[in-house]
Amino acid sequence: MARATLIGFSAVAMWALLALFTDASGDVPPFLLSAITFAIGTGVGLFARLFAPASQARAPIPPAVWVIGIAGLFGYHFFYFTALRNAPAVEASLIAYLWPLLIVLGSALMPGEHLRWHHLAGALLGLAGTVLIVTKGGSVSFDASYGFGYAMAAFCALVWSAYSLLSRRYAAVPTAIVTWFCAATAALSLACHLLLEETVLPATAAEWLAVLGLGLMPVGAAFYAWDHGVKRGNIQVLGAASYAAPLLSTLVLIATGFAEPTLTVLAACALITGGAVLASKSMLFGGRKAAAETHA
């Protein structure tokens, strides 16, 4: 379980590159960028399938899995982009980033899972750190006139948390299925682009490389790693640790010169790291007894 949890957390680490690569991709509109990067992500899955055991590649897939997977990947991005179009980015991002907390809370309803105080406390600390990162230590104000955008952000959080939790119910389904979720998301994103956006392609080789980086990692390999993690790892720990994504993203921007280090970042680092360690208390420090409880 610890190995699967670490694989799942590698998805969080890859999502930390999302802001950097997106910023470097130029003026490509969001649905077109989603279509291109998910097409690349499909290629990642097809390449990986060349090395998959034949029995895994041919496993029967329940129809519900297709609905959960496609609605999860495409639905999350559709509601997120719609939220950003209809509400201020800070408030919309904070609402959308309720999904790690919803995963931790929702895990209590899953067969064989036990929600303990340190899982919830760790998730709340992570949420507090995320508020600091997203607001840069400033205030947050919710204007009723942006209610539609806020609602879309809430749907975004609900969709991703539901996708993650429901995927665990189908742990026997091989992660290779994510290949086709990516393909469907690419096709649906292209349809939305044609209906809603004007076409603007990357203008330079550097922008194309950024798009390629997005498709290979944050919008590619990350979804395969996340699928493996939520199906076979400690989902409460993954939920709480997911709050590291905005922090890691900020640290990447600082390391590359796109942002400045501040006391706010340091405080957020302490909150999110402390929350992740607290949520992982049983796995890190509990020994054999905690391990037995985790598998119970």
C-alpha positions as CSV (number, residue, x, y, z in Angstrom):
1,M,0.0,0.0,0.0
2,A,2.8,2.4,0.8
3,R,4.3,2.0,-2.7
4,A,1.0,2.6,-4.4
5,T,0.5,5.7,-2.2
6,L,3.9,7.0,-3.3
7,I,3.0,6.4,-6.9
8,G,-0.3,8.3,-6.4
9,F,1.6,11.2,-4.8
10,S,3.9,11.3,-7.9
11,A,0.8,12.5,-9.7
12,V,0.6,15.4,-7.3
13,A,4.2,16.2,-7.9
14,M,3.6,16.2,-11.7
15,W,0.6,18.5,-11.3
16,A,2.9,21.0,-9.6
17,L,4.3,21.6,-13.1
18,L,0.9,22.5,-14.5
19,A,1.2,26.3,-13.9
20,L,4.7,26.5,-15.2
21,F,4.0,24.6,-18.4
22,T,0.6,26.3,-19.0
23,D,2.2,29.8,-18.6
24,A,4.9,28.8,-21.0
25,S,2.5,27.5,-23.6
26,G,1.5,30.9,-24.8
27,D,-2.0,32.1,-25.7
28,V,-3.5,28.7,-26.6
29,P,-7.2,28.8,-25.4
30,P,-8.0,26.3,-22.6
31,F,-10.2,23.8,-24.4
32,L,-7.8,23.6,-27.3
33,L,-4.9,23.2,-24.9
34,S,-6.8,20.4,-23.2
35,A,-7.5,18.7,-26.5
36,I,-3.9,18.7,-27.6
37,T,-2.4,17.7,-24.2
38,F,-4.9,14.9,-23.6
39,A,-4.2,13.6,-27.1
40,I,-0.5,13.4,-26.0
41,G,-1.6,11.8,-22.7
42,T,-3.4,9.2,-24.8
43,G,-0.1,8.5,-26.5
44,V,1.5,8.0,-23.1
45,G,-1.0,5.3,-22.3
46,L,-0.7,3.6,-25.7
47,F,3.1,3.5,-25.3
48,A,2.7,2.0,-21.8
49,R,0.3,-0.7,-23.1
50,L,3.0,-2.1,-25.3
51,F,4.6,-3.4,-22.1
52,A,1.4,-4.4,-20.3
53,P,0.7,-8.1,-19.7
54,A,-1.8,-9.5,-22.3
55,S,-4.2,-10.5,-19.5
56,Q,-4.2,-7.0,-18.1
57,A,-4.8,-5.3,-21.5
58,R,-7.8,-7.6,-22.2
59,A,-9.5,-7.3,-18.8
60,P,-13.4,-6.9,-19.2
61,I,-14.5,-3.3,-18.3
62,P,-17.8,-2.7,-16.5
63,P,-19.9,0.0,-18.4
64,A,-20.0,2.2,-15.3
65,V,-16.3,2.5,-15.4
66,W,-16.5,4.3,-18.8
67,V,-19.0,6.8,-17.4
68,I,-17.0,7.4,-14.3
69,G,-13.7,7.8,-16.1
70,I,-14.8,10.0,-19.0
71,A,-17.1,12.2,-16.8
72,G,-14.2,12.5,-14.3
73,L,-11.5,13.6,-16.6
74,F,-13.6,15.7,-19.0
75,G,-16.1,16.9,-16.4
76,Y,-13.4,18.2,-14.1
77,H,-11.7,20.3,-16.8
78,F,-15.0,21.5,-18.3
79,F,-16.3,22.8,-14.9
80,Y,-12.9,24.3,-14.0
81,F,-12.6,26.2,-17.3
82,T,-16.2,27.4,-17.0
83,A,-15.6,28.5,-13.4
84,L,-12.6,30.6,-14.4
85,R,-14.6,32.2,-17.2
86,N,-17.4,33.2,-14.8
87,A,-15.7,34.0,-11.5
88,P,-12.5,35.6,-10.1
89,A,-9.6,33.1,-10.4
90,V,-8.6,33.2,-6.7
91,E,-12.1,32.4,-5.3
92,A,-12.8,29.8,-8.1
93,S,-9.5,28.1,-7.4
94,L,-10.2,27.9,-3.7
95,I,-13.6,26.3,-4.2
96,A,-12.3,23.9,-6.8
97,Y,-9.5,22.9,-4.4
98,L,-11.9,21.5,-1.9
99,W,-11.6,18.1,-3.7
100,P,-8.8,16.8,-1.5
101,L,-10.9,17.4,1.6
102,L,-13.9,15.8,0.0
103,I,-11.8,12.7,-0.8
104,V,-10.7,12.4,2.8
105,L,-14.3,12.9,4.0
106,G,-15.8,10.6,1.4
107,S,-13.4,7.8,2.0
108,A,-15.2,7.1,5.3
109,L,-18.1,5.8,3.1
110,M,-15.9,3.4,1.2
111,P,-15.8,-0.4,2.0
112,G,-12.9,-1.3,4.2
113,E,-11.9,2.4,4.9
114,H,-11.7,4.1,8.3
115,L,-11.6,7.9,8.6
116,R,-9.6,8.9,11.7
117,W,-9.1,12.2,13.3
118,H,-5.6,12.7,12.0
119,H,-6.8,12.2,8.4
120,L,-9.3,15.0,8.8
121,A,-6.9,17.3,10.7
122,G,-4.2,16.8,8.1
123,A,-6.6,17.7,5.3
124,L,-7.8,20.8,7.1
125,L,-4.2,22.0,7.7
126,G,-3.5,21.4,4.0
127,L,-6.6,23.4,3.1
128,A,-5.4,26.3,5.3
129,G,-2.0,26.2,3.6
130,T,-3.7,26.2,0.2
131,V,-5.7,29.3,1.1
132,L,-2.4,31.1,2.0
133,I,-0.8,30.1,-1.3
134,V,-3.8,30.9,-3.6
135,T,-4.6,34.3,-1.9
136,K,-0.9,35.2,-1.3
137,G,-1.9,36.0,2.3
138,G,-4.6,38.4,1.2
139,S,-8.3,38.4,1.8
140,V,-11.0,36.5,0.0
141,S,-14.4,37.9,-0.9
142,F,-17.2,36.1,-2.5
143,D,-19.5,38.2,-4.7
144,A,-23.0,36.9,-5.2
145,S,-22.9,38.1,-8.8
146,Y,-20.4,35.4,-9.6
147,G,-22.6,32.7,-8.2
148,F,-22.7,30.7,-11.4
149,G,-18.9,30.6,-11.5
150,Y,-18.7,29.5,-7.9
151,A,-21.2,26.8,-8.6
152,M,-19.1,25.5,-11.5
153,A,-16.0,25.5,-9.2
154,A,-18.0,23.5,-6.7
155,F,-19.1,21.0,-9.3
156,C,-15.4,20.8,-10.3
157,A,-14.4,19.7,-6.8
158,L,-17.3,17.3,-6.6
159,V,-16.6,15.6,-9.9
160,W,-12.9,15.0,-9.2
161,S,-13.4,13.7,-5.7
162,A,-16.3,11.5,-6.9
163,Y,-14.1,10.2,-9.7
164,S,-11.2,9.4,-7.3
165,L,-13.5,7.7,-4.8
166,L,-15.5,5.7,-7.3
167,S,-12.3,4.5,-9.1
168,R,-11.4,2.8,-5.9
169,R,-14.6,0.7,-6.1
170,Y,-13.3,-0.7,-9.4
171,A,-9.7,-1.5,-8.2
172,A,-9.7,-4.6,-10.4
173,V,-9.9,-2.5,-13.6
174,P,-6.4,-2.0,-15.0
175,T,-5.0,1.5,-15.1
176,A,-4.5,1.0,-18.8
177,I,-8.2,2.1,-19.2
178,V,-7.1,5.7,-18.4
179,T,-5.8,5.7,-22.0
180,W,-9.3,5.8,-23.4
181,F,-10.5,8.2,-20.8
182,C,-7.8,10.6,-22.1
183,A,-8.8,10.0,-25.7
184,A,-12.4,10.7,-25.0
185,T,-11.5,13.9,-23.1
186,A,-9.3,15.0,-26.0
187,A,-12.2,14.6,-28.4
188,L,-14.8,16.3,-26.2
189,S,-12.4,19.2,-25.5
190,L,-11.9,19.6,-29.2
191,A,-15.6,19.8,-29.7
192,C,-15.9,22.5,-26.9
193,H,-13.0,24.4,-28.5
194,L,-14.7,24.4,-31.9
195,L,-18.0,25.6,-30.3
196,L,-16.6,28.2,-27.8
197,E,-13.1,29.4,-28.8
198,E,-11.0,30.9,-31.5
199,T,-8.0,28.8,-32.6
200,V,-4.7,30.0,-31.4
201,L,-1.8,27.6,-31.7
202,P,1.6,27.8,-30.0
203,A,3.7,30.4,-31.8
204,T,7.2,29.2,-31.0
205,A,9.2,26.0,-30.5
206,A,9.4,26.7,-26.8
207,E,5.7,27.0,-26.5
208,W,5.3,23.7,-28.3
209,L,7.7,22.1,-25.9
210,A,5.7,23.4,-23.0
211,V,2.6,21.8,-24.5
212,L,4.5,18.6,-25.0
213,G,5.6,18.7,-21.3
214,L,2.0,19.2,-20.2
215,G,0.8,16.2,-22.2
216,L,3.6,13.9,-21.0
217,M,3.3,14.7,-17.3
218,P,0.6,16.8,-15.7
219,V,-2.0,15.9,-18.3
220,G,-0.5,12.5,-19.1
221,A,1.4,10.3,-16.8
222,A,-0.1,12.0,-13.7
223,F,-3.5,10.5,-14.4
224,Y,-2.2,7.0,-14.7
225,A,-0.2,7.4,-11.5
226,W,-3.3,8.8,-9.7
227,D,-5.5,6.0,-10.9
228,H,-3.0,3.4,-9.5
229,G,-2.7,5.4,-6.2
230,V,-6.4,5.8,-5.5
231,K,-7.1,2.1,-6.3
232,R,-4.3,0.5,-4.3
233,G,-2.9,3.2,-2.0
234,N,-4.0,4.9,1.2
235,I,-6.7,7.2,-0.2
236,Q,-7.0,9.4,3.0
237,V,-3.3,10.1,2.9
238,L,-3.4,10.8,-0.8
239,G,-6.3,13.2,-0.3
240,A,-4.6,15.2,2.4
241,A,-1.2,15.1,0.6
242,S,-2.8,16.5,-2.6
243,Y,-2.8,19.9,-1.0
244,A,0.9,19.9,-1.7
245,A,0.2,20.5,-5.4
246,P,-0.3,24.3,-5.2
247,L,2.7,24.6,-2.8
248,L,5.0,22.6,-5.0
249,S,3.7,24.6,-8.0
250,T,4.6,27.8,-6.3
251,L,8.1,26.4,-5.3
252,V,8.6,25.5,-9.0
253,L,7.7,29.0,-10.1
254,I,10.1,30.4,-7.5
255,A,12.9,28.1,-8.6
256,T,12.4,29.1,-12.2
257,G,12.3,32.9,-11.5
258,F,8.5,33.3,-12.1
259,A,7.7,34.1,-8.4
260,E,9.4,35.4,-5.3
261,P,9.9,33.5,-2.0
262,T,7.9,35.1,0.9
263,L,6.9,34.4,4.5
264,T,3.5,33.4,3.2
265,V,5.0,30.6,1.2
266,L,7.1,29.5,4.2
267,A,3.9,29.4,6.4
268,A,2.0,27.5,3.7
269,C,4.9,25.1,3.5
270,A,4.7,24.4,7.2
271,L,0.9,23.9,7.2
272,I,0.8,21.7,4.1
273,T,3.8,19.6,5.1
274,G,2.5,19.3,8.7
275,G,-0.9,18.3,7.4
276,A,0.5,15.6,5.1
277,V,2.7,14.2,7.9
278,L,-0.3,14.2,10.3
279,A,-2.6,12.5,7.8
280,S,0.1,9.9,7.1
281,K,0.7,9.3,10.9
282,S,-0.4,5.7,10.9
283,M,1.5,4.8,7.7
284,L,4.7,6.6,8.8
285,F,4.9,5.9,12.5
286,G,2.3,3.4,13.4
287,G,4.3,0.2,12.8
288,R,2.6,-3.2,12.3
289,K,-0.5,-2.4,14.4
290,A,-1.3,0.7,12.2
291,A,-0.6,-1.3,9.1
292,A,-3.0,-3.9,10.1
293,E,-5.7,-1.3,10.9
294,T,-5.1,0.3,7.5
295,H,-5.8,-3.0,5.7
296,A,-8.7,-3.9,7.9
